[in-house]
Amino acid sequence: LATMTSKPENMKKAAQGGFINATDLADYLVKKGMPFRSAYKISGQIVAKCISDGCVLETLPLEVYQSYSDLFAQDLYQDIDLLTCVEKRISEGGTSQASVDAQIAYVKERLA
């Protein structure tokens, strides 16, 4: 770890390509009133389209989203932003900054 160099842009690109925000995409539709099973199916279809077209959820035009459901609106992009998705995970062991800080503090205490 002492000699490790992080490359944030490479990390972001890898996360986007892994579609870690696909669940957040389904959750977005659920918040708009769609049943989860339908939202999950649409999310999967959109991910498949992105894979086929060589793009990621964040760059897919709103018009394409709306061809799957009229519930999609401009606020979608904030909900599927990777930073937003990471910060929403606040449970123990989650990915939010506060959760990670707590995990680091725990490990440091255990190692001391």
VOGU-3710 file (C-alpha; in Angstrom, 3 decimals, decimal comma):
1> latmtskpen> 0,000/0,000/0,000  2,854/2,381/0,735  3,994/2,296/-2,899  0,548/2,064/-4,487  -0,538/4,742/-6,946  -4,249/5,153/-7,541  -5,551/6,233/-10,934  -9,020/7,709/-10,341  -9,918/8,034/-14,032  -9,047/4,374/-14,678
11> mkkaaqggfi> -11,071/3,394/-11,623  -14,077/5,405/-12,828  -13,897/3,927/-16,318  -13,751/0,389/-14,900  -16,729/1,095/-12,629  -18,763/2,515/-15,507  -17,995/-0,505/-17,681  -19,097/-2,809/-14,882  -22,533/-1,157/-14,749  -22,460/-0,986/-10,960
21> natdladylv> -25,170/1,671/-11,201  -27,687/-0,644/-12,916  -29,449/-1,298/-9,609  -29,676/2,454/-9,057  -31,281/2,697/-12,497  -33,951/0,199/-11,434  -34,368/1,988/-8,090  -34,956/5,240/-9,986  -37,940/3,701/-11,786  -39,271/2,245/-8,539
31> kkgmpfrsay> -39,153/5,723/-6,948  -41,248/6,915/-9,892  -43,886/4,251/-9,148  -42,919/1,281/-11,302  -43,004/-2,214/-9,736  -39,487/-3,497/-9,040  -39,789/-6,561/-11,288  -40,611/-4,309/-14,263  -37,894/-1,803/-13,356  -35,341/-4,604/-13,015
41> kisgqivakc> -36,281/-5,977/-16,451  -36,011/-2,559/-18,125  -32,703/-1,897/-16,388  -31,353/-5,173/-17,763  -32,554/-4,326/-21,264  -30,869/-0,930/-21,111  -27,599/-2,437/-19,857  -27,734/-4,962/-22,718  -28,218/-2,088/-25,189  -25,247/-0,241/-23,709
51> isdgcvletl> -23,072/-3,336/-24,006  -24,222/-3,864/-27,590  -23,645/-0,209/-28,512  -20,374/0,155/-26,589  -21,592/2,909/-24,256  -22,348/3,312/-20,541  -25,501/4,300/-18,650  -24,244/7,819/-17,975  -23,802/8,621/-21,670  -26,975/7,064/-23,044
61> plevyqsysd> -29,234/9,874/-24,341  -32,446/10,601/-22,447  -34,479/9,872/-25,580  -33,208/6,296/-25,557  -34,182/5,900/-21,898  -37,617/7,299/-22,674  -38,085/4,714/-25,431  -38,132/2,163/-22,582  -40,323/4,168/-20,183  -41,948/7,588/-20,013
71> lfaqdlyqdi> -40,921/7,735/-16,337  -37,363/8,670/-17,265  -36,559/12,374/-16,946  -33,445/14,543/-16,793  -33,048/13,897/-13,040  -32,085/10,321/-13,934  -28,467/11,295/-14,559  -27,994/12,518/-10,984  -29,393/9,232/-9,626  -27,081/7,051/-11,731
81> dlltcvekri> -23,968/9,187/-11,292  -21,280/6,901/-9,859  -20,398/9,257/-7,024  -24,063/9,464/-6,029  -24,341/5,674/-6,151  -21,251/5,221/-3,979  -22,374/7,787/-1,410  -25,843/6,197/-1,069  -24,280/3,016/0,370  -24,117/4,074/4,023
91> seggtsqasv> -24,512/0,732/5,804  -21,632/-0,888/7,669  -19,129/-2,003/5,067  -20,722/0,291/2,470  -18,940/2,414/-0,090  -19,821/5,898/1,156  -16,938/8,038/2,343  -18,241/7,893/5,929  -18,495/4,078/5,802  -15,006/3,705/4,350
101> daqiayvker> -13,576/6,093/6,952  -15,207/4,008/9,691  -13,748/0,810/8,207  -10,272/2,345/8,057  -10,537/3,535/11,660  -11,649/0,051/12,733  -8,703/-1,632/10,987  -6,207/0,883/12,382  -7,558/0,265/15,884  -7,318/-3,502/15,432
111> la> -3,751/-3,247/14,159  -2,625/-0,951/16,984
//
